[in-house]
Amino acid sequence: MTTIVKSLDWEKFLTDNPSVALMLGGHGGDVTIPGNIEVNQTHATESQHKFYSIDAKRSMMVMPRGTGKSEKILAKRAIDCITKMPRCRIALVGVSYAKLLENVLPAIVKGFESYGWKRNEDFWIRERPPKRLGIPAPYVGSLKSEHTLYFKNGSVLSLISQDREGSANSMTLHGVIGDELKLLDKASLDSEIAAANRGDEYLFPDCPLFHSEAYTTDMPTEKESMWILEQDALSDTENVQLLLDIQLEIWEKSEELLTVAPVRRKGILKEIANLQALWDQLRAVTFWYYEPKGHDNVDGFGKANIVRLYRTLPDFVFKTSILNIRPFLTADAFYPDLKKSHSYILGATNYSLIDSVPFEQLKELDDCRKDADLDHSRPLSIGMDFGASISCLVVGQKFGKKLRVQNALYVKHPQRLGDLLEQFCHYYRTFKTKRVKFYYDHTAIGTNAQTKVTYADDVESALTKEGWKVERVYIGKTTSPMRRYEMWGRSLRGGDEHTPETIFNRLNCVYLLTAMRLARLKQGTQRYEKDKTDERKLSTIDQRETTHFTDAVDTLLVGETKHNLNKHGLKFNVVFMN
């Protein structure tokens, strides 16, 4: 049923229709823009224009990197919710509270600023506005300032993360936005977040964005995230097209205002208002799934940058993250049992520290103080891969039957091994037990005519110099690829008495997990091997996502597995070197 607008609030109409206001700016007569309305012109991509024109109550967008997902889309949705629902409470949802603060929120704030909003005047981050301003309280109950953004009309934006158990409990939300949807747990979204985004029906019954959802993500690449792509079939295609058609008609009628006689303008404005009302009614019941083909932000992202990424990213990553091509998950993975469930975020971050640090100083937390998954009473275990183009180091600790891979560090050429060890010492400078168990194979003990000092010697020397006590554990000749393949199968499937079950800190091991997902088997001269072709493409492939990191974590798992066998009295030739 169409609602006919009898009269028109001219200033409100122009505020709600900036494109119309832009067209009419400076035009004489009775359509002059009121002086208190500002109009800003900004660049927008096709995807962004579609989002603004459709603005469905429930929106899900799968978009490439560098397309303004947070700054241009989520920030705009937040602004619309905040301004059209004064004193409301909306939420920004992320996989990690620390990542929300470090990565997503800065982009959202940049988006606010592009619309002329100023910090500590229009909004406040993790601090309440001064009482002297008389800003009304939001409709919701008590708020924790360290998890909240406040706005001058009394609205608030709450930060909710899935690595803080129950962070949405007892909340009543009036809208939700979220980035990196592919990293979010669907069960938690369906229960915790959906349960919170309801209620207070009497507050904003006529607002089409009341209890809205807007999620963005780049292309999902894990089996557990494929549910996102299935939402394509649920998109309200006919409604979406109608919404676009209505916006086009509004635009065409707005153009008429520039040429028709003054006596006709009131009638056209009334028609526009009726179309606007119809648009609002329709988008309030619409779900829109959007997945652009290719990268539609070439002007903003830069052609040179896309060419650079084509040369440096693995083909799989470039196609999914830059070109937005749906992944084809092949059957020849070297780590076929690796799943999202093998990585953890709960208990990974020290939020008693994060909550106490001002927003501007969060980037200074570049060490292990922010990691909550460490046992400071026991040594760290490390495995490494040594190379001219990149050197990698993975850190882990055993907790019962589980091997927790807590970090993955690297340096790229022209930095060398010494720089990597310096990075390790800096990151773990506050670690209370300065002991490390260093697993290495025969590749770390080779020498040449110029020196008899080995990589293993260099590692021990550098760490000892910084006050670490090093336990060197030589695991022998590099285990064959097929044995490592089988060992990882036992580790990731679990249940094997002698093989630890490996899990990964998802926040600290991004490149390691990417490299493991991309690693492939190939047929060797006698048996299957790990495909290391990309390690030779130094000028065209980002070496962080090739098999270097996987060799380092292989060494760690082999070391912990064999060391475990030795502890249980099973025959194993292990050498402990002082």
N, C-alpha and C positions, 0 to 999 in steps of 0.2 A: 504494500500500500504506500503510495507516494504522499509525503507531507508537503503541502503547499505553504510557502512562507508568505505571510500577509504583508509584513513590513521588513525593512532591511536596516540593520545596525551597520552603517557605512564603515565606521572605523574597524569594527570587528570583522566585517567581510573582507576588507583589505588586509587585515592582519592574518586572516586564515587563508588568503589567496595571494601570496607574495608575487606569483607570476603575473597576476592581473594588475597588482599594484605597480609592478615594474613597467608594464606597458603604459599605464596611465600616468606615470610620474611626469610632473611638469605640465600636463595637459590642462588647458584653461576650462573655465565654466564650472559646472557643478560636480565635475568628477576629479577635481584636484585632490591629490593625496593630502590628508591632514598632516600638519607639521610634525606631530609626535610619532609618526610612523616612518621608520627607516627601512630602506630597501638596499640589500647588498647583492651584487652580482658575483657568483662563484662558478668555477668550472665544474661540470658534472658529467659523468659517463652515462652511456645508454642504460646500464644496469641501475645506476642511481636514479636517473629520471623515471625509470619504470617503477622503482620502489616508491618514489614520491607520488607518482600518478595513481598507483594502485593502493598503497598504504593499507593493505588488508590487516584485519585484526590479528590474524595468525599468519606470520610470514616466516619462511625458511629459505635461506639463500646459500647455495654452494658456489663459491666464487674463488678465483685465483688469488695468489698473493699480490699485494700492491694495488688493490682495487677499492681501498677506502672503506672496508667493511665496518670498522669501529668508528673512524673519524667522520665518515659521511653518512652512514646508514644508521648504526646504532645510536650515535649521538643525536641525530635528527629525531629518531623515534623517542628517545628519552626527553628531548626538548618538548615534543608534542604532548607527551603524557603529562609532563610537569606543568606546562602552561594551561592545558585544558582540564586538568584535574587538580586544582589548588589543594594543598595539604594532603596530597596522596602519598602513598608509599609504593615505589617500584623497586625492582631488584636487578642488579647486574650479576649474572651467574657465570662462574668459571670453574675450571678443574682445580685450580689452586689459588688460594687467597694471595699468596706472594706474587704469583704471575699476574693476577688481576691488578695488583698495585704497580708492578714493574712494567708490564707490557700493554695491557688493555686500557686501564684507566687513563694513562697519559694521552692515548689517542682519542678517547672520549672527551677529555678535557680540551684538547686541541680543537675538537669539533665544536664544543661549547663556545670557545673563544672566536671561532670563525663566524659565529652568529652574533658576535658582539657582547657575549656574556663575559663578565670579569670576575676573577677569583677574589674572594673576600669583599665583593660588592653584590654580585648576583648569586654566588654559590660559595660554599665553604667545604673544604676537604678534611674529614676526620677531626673536625672541631665545630662546636656549636657557634652560631652567629651571635654577635654581641647582644645582650638583653636590651640595650638602649634603642635598638632598631625596632623593637616591638613586633618582631616577626611571629605570626601565629604558629601554634604547635600543630604538627601533623595529626590526622585523625587516629593514627595507630598509637599503641602504648609506648612503653619505655624503649629507649634506643641506646646502643653502645656507640659512642662517638667515633671510636677507632674503626668501626665498620660502616660508617655512614657519610654520605654527602648531603648537605643541607642547602635549601634554596630559599630565595627571599620571599616567595609566596607561601612558605610553610611546607612545601613538598620535600620529600627525602628520597634518596637513592641508597638502598642497602646493598652491601657487598656480600654475596653468598658464594661459598666455594664447597666443592665436594670432598676436599681433603680435611674439612673440619666437620666431623660427624654431627648431624643434627643442627647445622647452622641455620636451617630454615624452619626448625620446629617452632610452633606457637606463633608463627608470623601470619599476618593477613596482608597480602600483596594486592595491588591494583593494576599491576603490569609487570612484565618480565622482558629483559633483553639479555642476550648472551652471545659471546664469540667462542670460536674453537669448539663448536658443537660436536665434532667428531671425537673429541677427547672426553666428552661428558658421558657419565653412566646413564643409560636410558632408564633403567629401573628406578634410579633416584629421581630423575626428571618426572617420571610418571607418578611417583608416589609423593615425595617430599615437596617438590616445586609446584606440581599441579594442585596438591592439597592446599598449599599456601596462597595460590593465586585464585582465590574465590572469596565470597562473603562481602559484607558491606554493600549489598545490592542497592540500598536506598541512596547511596552517596552520589554516584555519577551515572544514573540510569540512561541518560541521553547521550553519553559520550561513546562514540564508536570504538575508542581505544581502551575502554574499561575492561580490565582483565585480559589485555592483549599480550601477545608473545611475538618476539622478533629474534630469530637466531640466525647467525651467520657462521660459516666455516669454509675452509678450503677443502678440496676433494678428499673424502675418506679413503683410506688405503688398507684398513684392517677389516677382517671378516666381521668383528664385533660392531663395526660402525656402518656396515652396509645397509642397516635399517633406514639410514638417512635417505639413501637413493630410492628406497621403496616409497618414500613419501610423494614422489613425483606422480604416482598413480592416484593420489588422494587430492591433488590440487583441483580447486574449483575453476576449471578452465573457462566455462561460459561466463561466470561472474567476473573473472579477471578481465576478459575481453570487454565486457560491458563497462567496467570501471574505466578502462582505457578510453573507450568510446565517449563516455560522459566527460572525461577530462578534455578530450579533443573538442567536444562541442562547447565546453566552457571557454576554451581558448579562442575558438572561432567567434563566439559571441562577444568576447572581450575585445577582439579586434574590431568588431562592428562599432563599438563605442567610440572609436577614434574618428569615425567618418560620418556617423548618422547625425541628424539634426538633434539639438538638445531636447526637443519634446519627446523623442523616442528613447532617450537614455534610461529613464525610470523603468520602462517596460522591459528593456533588455536586462537591466540589473535584477529585476524580479525573476526573469527566466533563469539567469545565472544562479540566483539564490535557490530556486527550486531544483535545478540540476545538482547543486552542491548538497542539498538535503537528501536527494535520491542517492548520490554517491556515498554519503555517510551511512545511510541505511544499508546499502548493499555491502560495503566493506566490513561492516560490523558482523556479518555472518559468513565471511569469506576466508578460506585458507589458500595461501599462495605459496607454491614451491617454485623456486627459480634456479636454473642451472645454465648460465650462459656458455655458449660454445666458443672457446678461445679466450684470449685476454683482451678485454674491452677498455683498458685504461692505458693504451699505448702512449697517448699524449702526456699523461701525468707520470706514468711509470718510466717511460723513455724507451725508444727502440734499441738504443745502445745497451741499456740495462738488460733487456730481454735477450739480445744477442750474447751478452756476457754470460748470462745464466744458462743459455743453450750450450755454451762451450764448457761451463764448469760443473753443471749439475748432472748427476746420472740421468740417463734417458727416462727412466721410470719416474723420477722425482720431477723432472722438467715437464713431462706430459701431464702429470696429475696436478702439481702445484702451480704451474705457470699457464699451461694450455687448457687446464680444467677437463682433461680427458679422463673418462672413467677407467679405473684400473682393471687390468686382466691379471688375476692372481694365478701365476703359473704353478705347475706341480713339481718343479725341479728346485724348490727352495732348499738351502743347506740347513735351515733351522725351521722345518715345516711345523713343528709343534709350538713355536713361539706365538703366544696369544696376548691380547691386551691384559688378561687376568694375571699374567706373569710380571706385570709392572704395578707398582703401588704408589699411592699419593697420601693415603691416610697415615699419619704418624711420621711423615717425611720432613715436616717443617716445624721449626721451633717458634711457635706463634706467641709464646710469652715474650720473646724478644721482638718479633716483628711488630706486635701491637704497641710496643713501647717506643718505637723509633718513628720520628717525624717523617711524613711523606717524602720530603725533599732529600732525606738522608738514606733512603732505602737502598739506593744503588751502591752505597758504601759497604753494605753487608756482603762482601765478596769472599767469605771464608766459611769454615765449617760451623761457626756459631749458629747459623740458620738451619743446620741439619739436625733433626731430632731422632734420626735412625741410627746413630752411632753409639757404641758402647765404649766410653772413654777409659774403661778399666782394662780393656784387652787390646792387643796389637791390631793394626790394620794389615790386611793382606793385599798385595798388588801383583798384577801381571802386566807385561809391557810388550810393545812391538816397536822395533827400532828401524828407522828408515831415513833416507835422505830427504824425501819430500814431506814426510809427516812422521812424527813419533807419538805413540799413544800410551796411556797408562790408565788402567782401571783399578778401582779400589773396592774392596769388599770385606765382609766379616761373616763368620758362621754364627748362626743363632739356632742351636739345636740341629735339626736336620736341614735347615734352610741356609743357603748361601745368599746373603743380601749384597747385591752389587750396588754400592752406594754412590759411586761417582765415576765419571769418565773424562779424563783430561787429555789435552793434545797440544802440540805446537807444530806449525807448518814452516817449511823452508822460507826464509833463511835462518829461522830459529833452530836450535839444536837440542840435543839431549839435556845439556846443562840447564837450558831455559825451562824445559819441561819439569825437571826436578826442582828448580827454583819455584815454579808455579805450585807444585805439590806442597813444598815446605811453607809457602805463603798461605795457601788455602787451609792447611792443617796446623797453622802456627799456634792455635789455641787448644789443640788436641792434648788432653791431659797425660795420656800414656804415650811417650815418644818412642814407641816400638813398632816396627814394621816387619812383616814376613814377606820376603821378596822371592817369588817363584820365577824361575827362568829355565830355558832349555838351551840346547847346544848353540843356537844362533847368537846367544849373548856372551859366549866365551871364546869366540874366534879372535885371533890376533893377526898382525901383518908385520912386514919387515921394518916398518917405521916405529912400531911400539908393541910392547908385550902387554899393555893394559887393555883389558876387555871391557865391553859394555857393562858387564856385571860389576867389574871393579869400579868403574865410573859411578854407577848407581850407589854402591855402598859408600864410596868416598864422599860423594856429594851429600848424602843423607846424614852420614856420621858427622860431617863438618857442621851440620845444622842442629846437632844434638840428638839425633835419632839413633836408637840401637837397632841394628839391622840383623835379621836372621835370614841368611841366604839358604834357599832350598832349591837345589839343582834337580830338575825332574827328568833329565836325560835327553835323548834325541827327540826332536819334535814328533809328537804322536801323529800317526798317519791320519789323513783327512777322514777316511772311512771310520776309524776308531773314534775320532772326535764327533763325527756325525751320530754314531750310535750312542756315545756318552751323553750328548745333548738330548737325544731322544729319551733316555732314562731320566735325565735331570728334569726336563720340562714336563714329562708325563707324571713323574713322581712315583713313589712306592718302591724304589730300588733301595735295598738295605745299605749299599756301599756308595751310592751316588747322591750328593746333596741336591736338594730341590732349589733351583736358582730363581730368584726374583730380582727385579730391577727398580731402583728409584727412578720413576718416570720423569721427574723434573730435572735430574742431574745427568741423565743418560740418553738425551735426545738423539745425538749423532750415533751413539753405540747401537741403540735400538733400530734406528733407520738402516744402519749398515747391516745389521743382522737380518732385517726383513728383506733387504736387497740381495743378500748373498745367495749364490746359485751353485748347484752341482754341475760338473761337466765330466764327460768321459775322458779319462786319462789314457796313457799307453797300456796300463794293465787293469786299472780300476777307476772308480769315480773319484774325482778330486774337487776341491773348492775352486770355483772359477775366479781367477785373479786378473783377468784381462784388463779390467778398469784401472788396476794399479799402475799399468804401463802408460795410461793416457794422462800424463801429468799436466799437459797444457789444456786439456778439454774437460776433465772430470774432477769434481771436488773430491779430494782424497779423504775427507772426513767421512764420506758416505760409501767408501769402498771397503775392502776386506781387511784393512789395517787394524781397525778397532776390533774386528771379530777375532783376529789372531791373538790380540792381547787378552780378551775375555776367555778364549779357549785355554790359554796358558793358566789363567787363574782357576778355571774349573778343573783342569787336569791336575794342577797342583793340590787343590783342596781335596779332590777325590783320592789321589794317590797318598797324600799325607794322612787322610782318614783311614785308608787301608793299612798303612804302616802302624798307626796308633792302635789298630785292632789286632796287631800281631801277624798280619798277612805278609807274605814275602814281597818285598819291593825294594829295589836298589836305590836308596835316597842318600844323597851326600849333604851333610851340613857343614858349611864352611864358615870359619870365623873371620 
